[in-house]
Structure formats: C-alpha cells, structure tokens
Amino acid sequence: MTSPPTAAPGTVRLTTAQALVRFLAHQYTERDGRRQRLITACWGIFGHGNVAGLGQALLEAGAQGADAMPYLQGRNEQAMVHAAVGYARQRGRLSTHAVTTSIGPGATNLVTGAALATINRLPVLLLPGDVFATRPADPVLQQLETPWAGDLSVNDTLRPVSRFFDRIWRPEMLVPAALQAMRVLSDPVDTGAVTLALPQDVQAQAHHWPADFFADRTWHIRRPHPDPDELARATDLVRAARRPLLVAGGGVHHSGAEQALRHFADTTAIPVAETQAGKGSLPFDHPAALGGIGHTGTAAANATARRADLVIGVGTRWTDFTTASATLFTDPQVRFVNLNIAAPDAHKLAGHPLVADARTALDQLARALAGHRVPTAHEQQYRRDADQWRRAVDDAYAAPDGAARPTQAQLIGVLDQVLQPRDVLVNAAGSMPGDLHKLWRPRDPQQYHVEYGYSCMGYEIPAALGVRLAAPDREVFALVGDGTYLMLPTELVTAVQENIKIIPVLVQNHGYASIGGLSESVGAERYGTAYRFRAPDGSYTGDPLPVDLAANMRSLGLAVLRADTVDQLREALREARAADRPTAVYAETAPPDPTLPALAAHAWWDVAVAETSNRPAARQAHDRYRDAKQHQRHHL
C-alpha cells in the first residue's frame, strides 16, 4: 500500500472541504478600526452530498484553536438560512454564518432563504453539495437530468437569488472562488446570498494548497465619501426646500448612521419618516420622528409626505409600500435627493443622486447645511401631526378591561410595556408587520427587527435564534402568527437543544388575517384565508379547527405560558422574559376595533383587482381601484 504524497514546501495537503473550512476560519472584516470574524459558525444538515466532505471537515475543525469553525445543527435548510440572516443583520452585516446542505431537496430548500438574504442585502454563505464532478455513475441519487445541459444541477436554482455563484468542479478552483465569495459577502453594495456549489467527490478530494491561502485576511468595509458636486447640489436643494422630509431606510442601520441622523435632525429640524428596514433610526419620541411611512405608515408621516416639496431618501430602495405604489408624494413640484451607497438606488424616482456611505454623507451634509433650519410653519405642522398620532397610538394600546381578550394592537401595547430598550422584537409576515410599523415605539436602534423586503412567513423563529446568537446579552421576542408558525416551527427544537433563550409569542387568530383583510378589500371576500372546517356549502366558514399550537410547542420541548386576557398576557411576557430557557407565550386575539384611526391604512397599495366579475364585491372593489390608479405618477 502506497503512502499519501508528501506536501510540497509552502503547501498544505487537505481535502477541498477541509481547506474551505480552514480558509473561512481566517477571514475577518474591519470597519472603523473594529475587526471581527466574517464567518463565525456553520449551520448544517448532512446527507450523501456533504456528509463525507464538509461534514468530516467540520468534525475535524472542531470548536477549538485558530482553525475552529463551530457547527450548529439545524432542522430545516430554509430555517438555517433565516438564522444566519438574522445573525448577520444583528451584527450590522460585519459577520455572518455559512450553511451547508446535501444535494437535492436540501439544496433547493435554500432558495427561499437565499432570496430573502439577497433582497434585503444581507450576507450569508451557502455551501450546498452537488453532483459528482467525475461522473462515476450518472445519474446519482437526487440528480436532475437535463437532456440539453449535462452540467446543470438543482443548485442552478440558486443562481438568480445569489449575488455570487460558482461551482467548484476541481479543487484548484476553490482559491479564486473563495476569495470572490468573501469579497461579495463583505461588500456593502453587492452583498447578499453567496453560493459555492460543491460536487461531493471534489469535497473529499485532497490537494496541495498554498499555505498563504490560510493566512488571516481582513476585508475592509469601505465608507465612500460623496462626490463634491453631488454634495453641493444636494445642499442647494435642501436649502431651497420649504417642506422637506427625510425618509430613513435600512441603509441607516447598515452604516451605523443613527447618531449622524439624529444630529442632522436636531440641527435642521427636517422631519424623519422610516421604512420598515429603517424603523428605529430615530427614537420614537424624538421631536422630528414621524414613524413609519407608506401603506403601513403613520398618518403623521404620510400627511407630511403629501405636503413635501423635497424628499431626502437615506439608504432606502423606494419599494411600493414606501411610496404607496407611487401615489404618496403628491406635490406637483416634489423633488428627490437619494443618499445611497448603491448607485441604482440613488438614481430612483429621477432623484438627485448622492452616492456615498450614509453616515459619512449625513455628517458632510449636516456641515454643509450649518445654520440652516426648516421654516417654523413646517416644523410646527409636522409636530402637531406627530402629537396627534401619538395620541392615536395611546388609544390603540389602551385596554380598559384587563380581563378581556386582547386585540392585536393591545397585544403590541403590552409588549411595548414589557420589553426593555435593548430587547429585540422579530417579525416578518402577516398583519403584524403593518401594525408594528404604525404602532411600535422603538427605544433602541436594534430593537425593531422586521423583515419586510421579502415578508417571508417562517422567518421569525429561526431569525430570533440568529439574533440571540449575535447578541446574547439581549432578550429576543419572536412575534409569530399561527399561519407563519405552521410553516416553519422546526428550529424551536434547536433552541431547546442549544438552550438558546428566545421568547416566541404565538398569536392565534385562526388563519391568514392579513391576506383575509386584503382579500376583502379587493373583492375576493376572504376566500381561502380562514383556518376553519368546511361549511355545508363547501366554504371554509365552519367552526375553527381544534388545533392546539401551545401543546405543539410544548411537545417540541418549550415551556409554554397561555394568556387568555390582557392581564394574563402582561404577566406571561414578564415571566417569559425572566426565564432562563426558551419560553413561549401563547395568546388568542380579539378582532380589531375598526373605529381606531391608528389601525387604518393611511396610504394606498396597488394590488390588481379583477376587471370583470359577476360578484358585487369585486365590481365595487374595481371601482375603488380605478379611482386610486388615477393618482399614480412617475416622478420625472
């Protein structure tokens, strides 16, 4: 029997998987003089496509020493990506996790999580197994056969949702591919999901690697300064405006620009509205804070938006929810200044671009505007609107009868009482993101963690794990509806296994409440949105299903506290917060009060309505839709 070849001088003989794991352990990011690991752990579910490659490599790396790569055991591949994304967002995109899966369904389960990461511009490294590069037997188990493309595999579904994709057909391909992957993960403009597809035989194949491949490597996170001419033009536009408004997006948080924004608002008195991703950019009680903007925004922010003659977008993508499907900014002469590190976003709405890092540019713009302040009449008007809105939120939060079942708004109000400023509230889908965007009162820049770029059901529980791993000193509440819970509860088992203290708050309202309301508004009459038995006419309008989701959570190992009333909810949340292990709170909610102004939609959203129908509800909805469409405009 021959002995393995000896490594050449200056090289290290490892398998491709071992080399990748060692390489990842030595990658760092640095911003503002602070250095941290880029990839701090690897989630994994193993099968024949990765068990002998990355599985063996992670086992060998262990959790100690300079080459350590901690391993985290997941239950669902999509959920593992959500956990990594939650971690990355909490760490300001400076660190993230890797995720490895087998070939086949494990790999394709990554697609939803990858889309979420890329849409929200949050870094995550995906390492799915792939077919045999050497084709010893063809096809292999779980291989997609495509007659016209022999090199196609199911992993190609990850191409459109990845910011960088490569397949490592030979070991030596890993070196340039791995470096490109790190470049994208650490790039503040291009970041998102990065996929390195790893054929299973290549993972296990040994190669002589240059030792320098495993040296510590630091990726500097740049803060581009604005172009002087762009800055001068933006300054002139702000000085000329009589009713300016600033819209803070997720880029404020990604840049760590919250203090710069606060100083800008303090010195100029320009009011600040926030997108879902930008919420918490200002404390809720700041004099210039107007809260959420757009279809799920506050009456104060949207009224100010309709009056605005200049809108300064900071780190926002200007999605349809933010612009109320291009109906919100109604002043005929309204102009836009878009401060964004990504040039495509800076040019949206035919705005004046200010392509730069948010913190850097806000600091420079504040200096350029030294001594400038908005007209007194504008400041007085938006402050009156903000005060009126705060009273509307007080009314929505109020629960006169502590023995009654809480409405969803009252539940949010109780959470507002119980959570401490450094606690984190995680949510993503259903009716709660809209109510939270309107009602939540953030006291810390990282308290509000709502994923609304993809609004992905199932995100909340795994993302809460990632947040808690990133910030073990913060209590993390995952606000979960019954619909989203049933889609992806699996990582509760991981929370129990690892004793990762999260607090799921499961809100039972017996169906898809958000889509039910939308369905009613567009003439679809809540069809197929309730979790109920079929009635004699075949519709889902019978009794509620006898599903006990509290018992389900308990069966997965959680402590579960039931709360039937407002007072019980308050006590249960406090008890869960004080617990030393994962503890859930289960509550059923009462229907919302339709008379409360805080719960109304204060701006439109374009959802196409049937142009013809034999049902009156659809015909009436189309009449309303036709009227609203008349207010849409292209900003030129």
C-alpha positions as CSV (number, residue, x, y, z in Angstrom):
1,M,0.0,0.0,0.0
2,T,1.5,3.4,-1.0
3,S,1.6,6.3,1.4
4,P,-0.1,9.5,0.5
5,P,2.1,12.1,-1.3
6,T,4.1,14.5,0.9
7,A,3.0,18.1,0.8
8,A,5.4,20.3,-1.2
9,P,7.2,23.1,0.6
10,G,4.9,26.0,1.3
11,T,1.8,23.9,0.8
12,V,-0.7,22.0,3.0
13,R,-2.4,18.8,1.9
14,L,-6.1,18.8,2.7
15,T,-9.3,17.9,1.2
16,T,-11.2,20.6,-0.6
17,A,-13.8,20.7,2.2
18,Q,-11.1,20.8,4.9
19,A,-9.3,23.6,3.0
20,L,-12.6,25.6,2.7
21,V,-13.4,25.3,6.4
22,R,-9.8,26.3,7.4
23,F,-9.9,29.3,5.0
24,L,-13.2,30.5,6.4
25,A,-11.9,30.4,9.9
26,H,-9.3,33.1,8.9
27,Q,-11.5,35.6,7.2
28,Y,-12.2,38.9,9.0
29,T,-13.9,42.2,8.4
30,E,-12.8,45.6,9.7
31,R,-14.7,48.9,9.8
32,D,-13.8,52.0,11.8
33,G,-10.9,50.1,13.4
34,R,-13.1,47.2,14.7
35,R,-12.1,43.8,13.5
36,Q,-14.3,40.6,13.7
37,R,-14.6,37.2,12.2
38,L,-16.6,37.2,9.0
39,I,-17.8,33.6,9.2
40,T,-18.3,32.7,12.9
41,A,-20.1,29.4,12.6
42,C,-21.6,26.9,10.1
43,W,-25.1,25.5,10.1
44,G,-25.5,22.1,8.6
45,I,-27.8,19.2,7.8
46,F,-25.9,16.3,6.3
47,G,-26.7,13.9,3.5
48,H,-24.8,11.9,0.9
49,G,-23.8,15.2,-0.8
50,N,-21.9,16.7,2.0
51,V,-21.5,14.3,4.9
52,A,-18.1,12.9,3.9
53,G,-16.9,16.3,2.7
54,L,-17.9,19.3,4.7
55,G,-19.3,17.1,7.5
56,Q,-16.0,15.4,8.0
57,A,-14.2,18.8,7.7
58,L,-16.3,20.4,10.3
59,L,-15.8,17.5,12.6
60,E,-12.1,17.8,12.2
61,A,-12.1,21.5,12.7
62,G,-13.9,21.1,16.0
63,A,-14.6,24.2,18.1
64,Q,-11.1,25.0,19.4
65,G,-7.9,26.6,18.1
66,A,-7.1,29.0,15.3
67,D,-8.8,26.9,12.7
68,A,-12.0,26.4,14.6
69,M,-15.4,26.6,12.8
70,P,-18.2,26.0,15.3
71,Y,-21.0,23.8,14.0
72,L,-24.7,24.4,14.5
73,Q,-27.3,21.7,13.9
74,G,-30.4,22.8,12.1
75,R,-33.7,21.0,11.3
76,N,-34.7,22.7,8.1
77,E,-32.5,24.1,5.4
78,Q,-34.6,27.3,4.8
79,A,-34.6,28.0,8.5
80,M,-30.9,27.7,8.8
81,V,-30.5,30.5,6.2
82,H,-33.0,32.6,8.1
83,A,-31.0,32.1,11.3
84,A,-27.8,33.1,9.5
85,V,-29.5,36.2,8.1
86,G,-30.9,37.2,11.4
87,Y,-27.4,36.9,12.9
88,A,-25.9,39.0,10.0
89,R,-28.4,41.8,10.4
90,Q,-27.9,41.9,14.2
91,R,-24.2,42.1,13.6
92,G,-24.5,45.0,11.2
93,R,-23.5,42.8,8.2
94,L,-20.0,42.6,9.5
95,S,-20.3,38.9,10.4
96,T,-22.4,36.0,9.2
97,H,-22.8,32.2,9.2
98,A,-22.3,29.6,6.5
99,V,-24.9,27.0,5.7
100,T,-24.2,23.6,4.3
101,T,-26.7,21.0,2.9
102,S,-26.7,17.9,0.9
103,I,-27.6,17.7,-2.8
104,G,-31.2,17.6,-3.9
105,P,-34.1,18.8,-1.7
106,G,-31.7,20.0,1.0
107,A,-30.1,22.3,-1.6
108,T,-33.3,23.5,-3.2
109,N,-34.7,24.3,0.3
110,L,-32.1,27.0,0.4
111,V,-33.7,29.1,-2.4
112,T,-36.3,30.9,-0.3
113,G,-33.8,31.9,2.4
114,A,-31.3,33.0,-0.3
115,A,-33.9,35.2,-2.0
116,L,-34.7,36.8,1.4
117,A,-31.0,37.5,2.1
118,T,-30.3,39.0,-1.4
119,I,-33.4,41.1,-1.4
120,N,-32.6,42.5,2.0
121,R,-28.9,42.8,1.1
122,L,-27.7,40.7,4.0
123,P,-24.7,38.4,3.7
124,V,-25.0,34.6,4.0
125,L,-22.7,31.9,2.6
126,L,-24.4,28.8,1.1
127,L,-22.4,25.6,0.6
128,P,-24.8,23.0,-1.0
129,G,-23.5,19.6,-2.1
130,D,-23.6,18.8,-5.8
131,V,-23.4,16.0,-8.3
132,F,-20.2,14.0,-8.9
133,A,-17.8,16.1,-11.0
134,T,-16.1,12.9,-12.3
135,R,-19.5,11.2,-13.2
136,P,-18.6,7.7,-12.0
137,A,-22.3,6.8,-12.1
138,D,-24.8,9.0,-13.9
139,P,-27.4,10.0,-12.7
140,V,-26.8,9.7,-9.0
141,L,-29.5,9.9,-6.3
142,Q,-31.3,13.2,-6.3
143,Q,-29.7,14.3,-9.6
144,L,-31.7,16.4,-12.0
145,E,-31.3,15.1,-15.6
146,T,-31.5,17.8,-18.2
147,P,-31.1,16.4,-21.8
148,W,-29.7,19.7,-23.2
149,A,-27.3,20.6,-20.4
150,G,-25.2,17.9,-18.8
151,D,-23.6,20.4,-16.3
152,L,-26.9,21.6,-14.9
153,S,-28.0,20.6,-11.4
154,V,-30.7,21.6,-8.9
155,N,-28.2,24.1,-7.4
156,D,-28.7,26.2,-10.5
157,T,-32.0,27.3,-9.0
158,L,-29.8,29.4,-6.6
159,R,-28.2,31.4,-9.4
160,P,-30.9,34.2,-9.7
161,V,-31.1,34.6,-6.0
162,S,-27.4,34.7,-5.3
163,R,-25.1,37.8,-5.6
164,F,-22.3,35.4,-6.5
165,F,-22.5,31.8,-7.6
166,D,-19.7,29.3,-8.6
167,R,-19.5,25.5,-8.8
168,I,-16.1,24.0,-7.8
169,W,-15.5,21.4,-10.4
170,R,-11.9,20.9,-9.4
171,P,-10.1,21.6,-6.1
172,E,-7.8,24.3,-7.5
173,M,-10.9,26.3,-8.5
174,L,-11.6,26.9,-4.8
175,V,-8.9,29.5,-4.3
176,P,-10.2,32.2,-6.7
177,A,-13.8,31.3,-6.0
178,A,-13.5,31.5,-2.2
179,L,-11.8,34.9,-2.5
180,Q,-14.6,36.2,-4.7
181,A,-17.1,34.9,-2.3
182,M,-15.6,36.8,0.6
183,R,-15.4,40.0,-1.5
184,V,-19.1,39.9,-2.1
185,L,-20.1,38.9,1.4
186,S,-18.1,41.9,2.7
187,D,-19.2,44.4,0.1
188,P,-21.7,47.0,1.4
189,V,-23.3,47.3,-2.1
190,D,-23.1,43.8,-3.6
191,T,-23.7,41.7,-0.6
192,G,-26.4,39.0,-0.3
193,A,-26.5,35.3,-0.7
194,V,-23.3,33.8,-1.9
195,T,-23.3,30.2,-3.2
196,L,-20.4,27.8,-3.7
197,A,-21.8,24.6,-5.1
198,L,-19.5,21.7,-4.1
199,P,-19.6,18.4,-6.0
200,Q,-19.4,15.7,-3.5
201,D,-16.4,13.9,-4.9
202,V,-14.4,17.2,-5.1
203,Q,-15.2,17.9,-1.4
204,A,-13.4,14.8,-0.4
205,Q,-10.5,15.1,-2.9
206,A,-7.1,16.0,-1.5
207,H,-5.0,18.8,-2.9
208,H,-1.8,20.6,-2.1
209,W,-2.9,24.1,-1.1
210,P,-0.6,27.2,-0.8
211,A,-0.1,27.9,2.9
212,D,-0.8,31.6,2.3
213,F,-4.4,30.6,1.4
214,F,-5.0,30.0,5.1
215,A,-3.3,33.2,6.4
216,D,-5.5,35.7,8.3
217,R,-7.2,38.0,5.7
218,T,-9.0,41.2,6.6
219,W,-11.7,42.7,4.4
220,H,-12.1,46.4,4.9
221,I,-15.6,47.7,4.8
222,R,-15.4,51.0,3.0
223,R,-17.2,54.2,3.7
224,P,-17.3,56.1,0.4
225,H,-17.4,59.8,0.6
226,P,-19.9,61.8,-1.5
227,D,-18.7,63.4,-4.7
228,P,-18.3,67.2,-4.0
229,D,-20.5,68.3,-6.9
230,E,-23.3,65.9,-5.8
231,L,-23.0,67.1,-2.2
232,A,-23.1,70.8,-3.3
233,R,-26.2,70.2,-5.4
234,A,-27.9,68.2,-2.6
235,T,-27.1,71.1,-0.2
236,D,-28.7,73.6,-2.6
237,L,-31.8,71.6,-2.9
238,V,-32.3,71.2,0.8
239,R,-31.7,74.9,1.4
240,A,-34.3,75.8,-1.2
241,A,-37.0,73.4,0.1
242,R,-39.8,74.8,2.2
243,R,-41.3,71.5,3.3
244,P,-38.6,68.8,3.2
245,L,-38.9,65.3,4.6
246,L,-36.2,62.7,5.2
247,V,-37.0,59.0,4.7
248,A,-34.7,56.7,6.6
249,G,-34.2,53.2,5.2
250,G,-32.2,50.2,6.2
251,G,-29.0,51.7,5.0
252,V,-29.0,53.9,8.1
253,H,-28.7,50.9,10.3
254,H,-26.3,49.0,8.0
255,S,-24.0,52.1,8.1
256,G,-24.4,52.6,11.8
257,A,-25.6,56.1,11.0
258,E,-28.2,56.5,13.7
259,Q,-26.3,59.2,15.6
260,A,-25.4,61.1,12.4
261,L,-29.1,61.1,11.5
262,R,-30.1,62.3,14.9
263,H,-27.6,65.2,14.7
264,F,-28.9,66.0,11.3
265,A,-32.5,66.1,12.5
266,D,-31.5,68.1,15.6
267,T,-29.7,70.8,13.6
268,T,-32.0,71.2,10.6
269,A,-35.4,70.2,12.2
270,I,-36.1,68.2,9.0
271,P,-38.7,65.6,9.9
272,V,-37.8,61.9,9.6
273,A,-40.1,59.1,8.5
274,E,-38.9,55.5,8.4
275,T,-39.3,52.5,6.1
276,Q,-39.7,49.0,7.7
277,A,-36.0,48.4,7.4
278,G,-35.2,51.8,8.7
279,K,-37.5,51.9,11.7
280,G,-35.7,52.7,14.9
281,S,-33.3,55.1,13.1
282,L,-34.6,57.7,15.5
283,P,-36.1,57.1,18.9
284,F,-39.9,57.3,18.7
285,D,-40.0,60.3,21.0
286,H,-37.5,62.5,19.1
287,P,-39.2,65.8,18.1
288,A,-38.6,65.1,14.4
289,A,-39.7,61.5,14.4
290,L,-42.9,60.7,12.4
291,G,-42.7,56.9,12.5
292,G,-43.4,54.6,9.6
293,I,-44.1,55.8,6.1
294,G,-46.2,54.4,3.2
295,H,-49.0,51.9,3.0
296,T,-48.3,50.7,6.6
297,G,-47.1,54.1,7.8
298,T,-48.5,56.6,10.3
299,A,-51.0,59.4,9.5
300,A,-48.3,61.9,10.5
301,A,-45.6,60.7,8.2
302,N,-47.9,60.3,5.3
303,A,-49.5,63.7,5.7
304,T,-46.0,65.2,5.7
305,A,-45.1,63.2,2.7
306,R,-48.1,64.5,0.7
307,R,-47.0,68.1,1.5
308,A,-43.3,67.6,0.9
309,D,-41.6,69.6,-1.8
310,L,-38.3,67.7,-1.3
311,V,-37.8,64.2,-0.1
312,I,-34.4,63.0,1.1
313,G,-34.1,59.2,0.9
314,V,-31.3,57.8,3.0
315,G,-30.5,54.2,2.4
316,T,-33.9,53.2,1.0
317,R,-34.8,51.2,-2.1
318,W,-38.1,53.0,-2.5
319,T,-40.3,50.0,-2.7
320,D,-44.0,50.2,-3.4
321,F,-45.0,50.0,0.3
322,T,-42.8,53.1,1.0
323,T,-44.1,55.1,-2.0
324,A,-47.7,53.9,-1.6
325,S,-47.4,52.4,-5.1
326,A,-46.3,55.8,-6.5
327,T,-49.2,57.8,-5.0
328,L,-47.8,59.2,-1.8
329,F,-45.7,62.2,-2.8
330,T,-48.4,64.4,-4.3
331,D,-46.8,67.9,-4.5
332,P,-46.6,68.7,-8.2
333,Q,-43.1,70.0,-7.9
334,V,-41.7,67.4,-5.4
335,R,-38.0,66.6,-5.9
336,F,-35.9,63.8,-4.5
337,V,-32.4,63.6,-3.1
338,N,-31.3,59.9,-2.8
339,L,-28.3,59.3,-0.4
340,N,-27.4,55.7,-1.0
341,I,-24.2,53.6,-1.2
342,A,-25.7,51.7,-4.2
343,A,-25.9,53.9,-7.3
344,P,-29.0,52.1,-8.8
345,D,-31.0,53.1,-5.7
346,A,-29.5,56.6,-5.7
347,H,-31.0,57.2,-9.1
348,K,-34.6,56.1,-8.4
349,L,-37.6,58.4,-8.7
350,A,-35.4,60.6,-11.1
351,G,-33.8,61.8,-7.9
352,H,-30.6,63.7,-7.5
353,P,-28.0,61.0,-6.5
354,L,-25.7,61.3,-3.6
355,V,-23.7,58.1,-3.8
356,A,-22.0,57.5,-0.6
357,D,-22.0,55.8,2.8
358,A,-24.9,57.0,4.9
359,R,-23.0,58.0,8.0
360,T,-20.3,59.8,6.0
361,A,-22.6,61.7,3.8
362,L,-25.0,62.7,6.6
363,D,-22.1,64.2,8.5
364,Q,-20.9,66.1,5.5
365,L,-24.4,67.3,4.5
366,A,-25.0,68.5,8.1
367,R,-21.8,70.5,8.0
368,A,-22.7,71.9,4.6
369,L,-26.1,73.0,6.0
370,A,-24.7,74.6,9.1
371,G,-27.1,77.3,10.3
372,H,-29.9,76.1,8.1
373,R,-33.3,75.2,9.7
374,V,-36.7,74.4,8.1
375,P,-39.3,77.1,8.2
376,T,-41.1,77.4,11.5
377,A,-44.5,76.8,10.0
378,H,-43.4,73.4,8.6
379,E,-41.9,72.4,11.9
380,Q,-45.0,73.4,13.8
381,Q,-47.3,71.5,11.4
382,Y,-45.4,68.2,11.4
383,R,-45.1,68.3,15.2
384,R,-48.8,68.8,15.6
385,D,-49.4,65.8,13.3
386,A,-46.9,63.7,15.3
387,D,-48.5,64.6,18.6
388,Q,-51.9,63.7,17.3
389,W,-50.6,60.4,16.0
390,R,-49.1,59.6,19.4
391,R,-52.5,60.1,21.0
392,A,-54.0,57.7,18.4
393,V,-51.4,55.1,19.3
394,D,-52.3,55.5,23.0
395,D,-55.9,54.8,22.1
396,A,-55.0,51.7,20.2
397,Y,-52.8,50.4,23.0
398,A,-55.4,51.1,25.7
399,A,-57.1,48.1,27.2
400,P,-59.8,49.3,29.6
401,D,-60.7,45.8,30.6
402,G,-57.7,43.7,31.7
403,A,-59.9,40.6,31.9
404,A,-60.8,40.8,28.2
405,R,-59.1,39.1,25.3
406,P,-56.5,41.5,23.7
407,T,-56.8,42.8,20.3
408,Q,-53.6,42.7,18.2
409,A,-53.0,46.3,18.8
410,Q,-53.4,45.9,22.6
411,L,-51.0,42.9,22.4
412,I,-48.4,45.1,20.8
413,G,-49.1,47.7,23.5
414,V,-48.5,45.1,26.3
415,L,-45.2,44.2,24.5
416,D,-44.4,47.9,24.5
417,Q,-44.8,47.9,28.3
418,V,-42.8,44.7,28.9
419,L,-39.8,45.0,26.6
420,Q,-36.7,46.8,27.7
421,P,-34.9,49.2,25.3
422,R,-32.2,46.6,24.4
423,D,-34.7,43.8,23.9
424,V,-35.3,42.8,20.2
425,L,-38.7,42.2,18.6
426,V,-38.6,39.9,15.5
427,N,-41.4,39.7,12.9
428,A,-41.8,39.3,9.2
429,A,-45.2,38.5,7.7
430,G,-48.9,38.7,8.1
431,S,-50.9,41.6,9.6
432,M,-48.3,42.2,12.3
433,P,-45.7,44.0,10.3
434,G,-48.2,46.6,9.3
435,D,-49.4,47.2,12.8
436,L,-45.9,47.2,14.1
437,H,-44.7,49.7,11.5
438,K,-47.5,52.0,12.6
439,L,-47.6,51.4,16.3
440,W,-44.3,50.2,17.7
441,R,-42.2,52.8,19.7
442,P,-38.5,51.8,19.2
443,R,-36.2,52.9,22.0
444,D,-33.0,51.4,20.6
445,P,-31.7,51.2,17.0
446,Q,-31.7,47.4,17.2
447,Q,-34.9,46.8,19.0
448,Y,-37.1,46.6,15.8
449,H,-36.2,43.6,13.6
450,V,-38.9,43.2,11.0
451,E,-38.0,41.5,7.7
452,Y,-40.2,43.1,5.0
453,G,-38.1,43.1,1.9
454,Y,-39.4,39.5,1.3
455,S,-42.0,39.4,4.0
456,C,-41.3,35.7,4.4
457,M,-43.6,33.6,6.5
458,G,-41.5,31.3,8.7
459,Y,-38.6,33.8,9.2
460,E,-39.4,34.8,12.8
461,I,-38.3,31.8,14.9
462,P,-35.1,30.9,13.2
463,A,-34.1,34.6,12.8
464,A,-34.7,35.0,16.5
465,L,-32.1,32.3,17.1
466,G,-29.6,34.1,14.9
467,V,-30.3,37.4,16.7
468,R,-29.8,35.8,20.1
469,L,-26.5,34.2,18.9
470,A,-25.3,37.5,17.7
471,A,-26.4,39.4,20.8
472,P,-26.5,37.0,23.8
473,D,-27.0,40.0,26.2
474,R,-30.4,40.9,24.6
475,E,-33.7,39.2,25.2
476,V,-35.3,38.3,21.8
477,F,-39.0,38.1,21.3
478,A,-40.3,36.4,18.1
479,L,-43.8,37.6,17.3
480,V,-45.4,34.8,15.3
481,G,-48.9,34.4,13.8
482,D,-50.5,30.9,13.6
483,G,-50.1,30.8,9.8
484,T,-46.4,31.5,9.9
485,Y,-45.8,29.2,12.8
486,L,-47.3,26.2,11.0
487,M,-45.0,26.8,8.1
488,L,-41.7,26.7,10.0
489,P,-41.6,25.8,13.7
490,T,-38.8,23.4,13.5
491,E,-36.0,25.5,14.9
492,L,-37.7,25.5,18.3
493,V,-36.0,22.1,18.7
494,T,-32.7,23.8,18.0
495,A,-33.4,26.5,20.6
496,V,-34.2,23.8,23.2
497,Q,-31.2,21.6,22.2
498,E,-28.7,24.5,22.5
499,N,-30.6,26.4,25.2
500,I,-30.8,29.5,23.1
501,K,-33.1,31.7,25.1
502,I,-35.7,33.1,22.7
503,I,-39.3,34.0,23.5
504,P,-41.8,33.1,20.8
505,V,-45.1,35.0,21.2
506,L,-47.6,33.0,19.2
507,V,-50.7,34.9,18.2
508,Q,-53.6,32.7,17.3
509,N,-56.2,34.3,15.0
510,H,-57.3,31.2,13.1
511,G,-55.9,31.9,9.7
512,Y,-54.2,34.3,7.3
513,A,-55.5,37.5,8.9
514,S,-53.5,39.9,6.7
515,I,-54.4,38.3,3.5
516,G,-58.0,38.0,4.7
517,G,-58.2,41.7,5.1
518,L,-56.5,42.3,1.7
519,S,-58.8,39.7,0.1
520,E,-61.9,41.6,1.4
521,S,-60.6,44.9,0.1
522,V,-60.0,43.7,-3.4
523,G,-63.3,41.9,-3.7
524,A,-62.1,38.3,-3.1
525,E,-64.3,38.1,0.0
526,R,-61.7,36.5,2.3
527,Y,-61.8,33.3,0.2
528,G,-59.5,30.6,1.4
529,T,-57.9,32.6,4.3
530,A,-59.6,31.2,7.4
531,Y,-58.4,28.1,9.3
532,R,-61.9,26.5,9.7
533,F,-63.8,23.4,8.8
534,R,-65.8,23.4,5.6
535,A,-69.4,24.5,5.9
536,P,-72.3,22.7,4.1
537,D,-71.8,25.0,1.0
538,G,-68.1,23.9,0.8
539,S,-66.6,27.1,2.0
540,Y,-64.2,27.3,4.9
541,T,-66.7,29.1,7.2
542,G,-67.4,26.3,9.7
543,D,-66.1,26.0,13.3
544,P,-62.4,26.9,14.0
545,L,-60.0,23.9,13.7
546,P,-59.3,22.2,17.1
547,V,-55.6,22.8,16.7
548,D,-53.6,23.4,19.9
549,L,-50.5,25.2,18.9
550,A,-49.5,25.7,22.5
551,A,-49.5,22.0,23.0
552,N,-47.5,21.6,19.8
553,M,-44.8,24.0,21.1
554,R,-44.7,22.2,24.4
555,S,-44.2,18.9,22.6
556,L,-41.1,20.3,21.0
557,G,-39.6,21.0,24.4
558,L,-40.5,24.6,25.2
559,A,-42.0,25.9,28.3
560,V,-45.3,27.5,27.2
561,L,-47.4,30.1,29.1
562,R,-51.0,30.6,28.0
563,A,-52.6,34.0,28.2
564,D,-56.3,34.5,27.7
565,T,-56.6,38.1,28.8
566,V,-54.7,41.3,28.7
567,D,-53.6,41.0,32.3
568,Q,-52.5,37.4,31.8
569,L,-50.6,38.4,28.7
570,R,-48.6,41.0,30.6
571,E,-47.7,38.6,33.4
572,A,-46.8,35.8,30.9
573,L,-44.5,38.1,29.0
574,R,-42.7,39.2,32.1
575,E,-42.4,35.6,33.3
576,A,-41.0,34.5,29.9
577,R,-38.5,37.4,29.9
578,A,-37.2,36.4,33.3
579,A,-36.9,32.7,32.4
580,D,-33.6,31.0,31.9
581,R,-34.6,28.8,29.0
582,P,-36.6,29.1,25.8
583,T,-40.2,30.0,26.8
584,A,-43.2,30.7,24.6
585,V,-46.3,32.8,25.2
586,Y,-49.5,31.7,23.5
587,A,-52.4,34.2,23.1
588,E,-55.6,34.3,21.1
589,T,-56.5,37.8,19.9
590,A,-59.9,39.5,19.6
591,P,-60.9,41.3,16.3
592,P,-59.5,44.8,15.9
593,D,-61.6,47.9,16.6
594,P,-62.5,49.3,13.2
595,T,-63.1,52.8,14.6
596,L,-59.5,53.4,15.7
597,P,-57.6,55.8,13.4
598,A,-54.2,54.1,14.2
599,L,-55.3,50.9,12.5
600,A,-56.5,52.3,9.2
601,A,-54.3,52.3,6.1
602,H,-53.1,55.9,5.6
603,A,-51.9,55.3,2.1
604,W,-52.8,53.1,-0.9
605,W,-51.2,49.9,-2.1
606,D,-51.6,48.7,-5.7
607,V,-53.0,45.1,-5.8
608,A,-54.6,44.4,-9.1
609,V,-58.4,43.8,-9.0
610,A,-60.5,41.7,-11.4
611,E,-61.7,44.0,-14.2
612,T,-64.9,42.0,-14.7
613,S,-66.9,39.8,-12.3
614,N,-70.4,38.7,-11.6
615,R,-70.0,39.3,-7.9
616,P,-70.9,42.8,-6.5
617,A,-67.9,42.9,-4.1
618,A,-65.4,42.5,-6.9
619,R,-67.2,45.1,-9.0
620,Q,-67.2,47.6,-6.2
621,A,-63.5,46.9,-5.4
622,H,-62.6,47.5,-9.0
623,D,-64.4,50.9,-8.9
624,R,-62.2,51.9,-5.9
625,Y,-59.1,50.5,-7.7
626,R,-59.8,52.5,-10.8
627,D,-60.2,55.7,-8.8
628,A,-56.9,55.1,-6.9
629,K,-54.9,54.4,-10.0
630,Q,-55.6,57.9,-11.2
631,H,-53.2,59.2,-8.5
632,Q,-50.2,57.2,-9.6
633,R,-47.4,59.1,-11.2
634,H,-43.9,58.7,-12.5
635,H,-41.5,61.2,-10.8
636,L,-39.5,62.7,-13.6
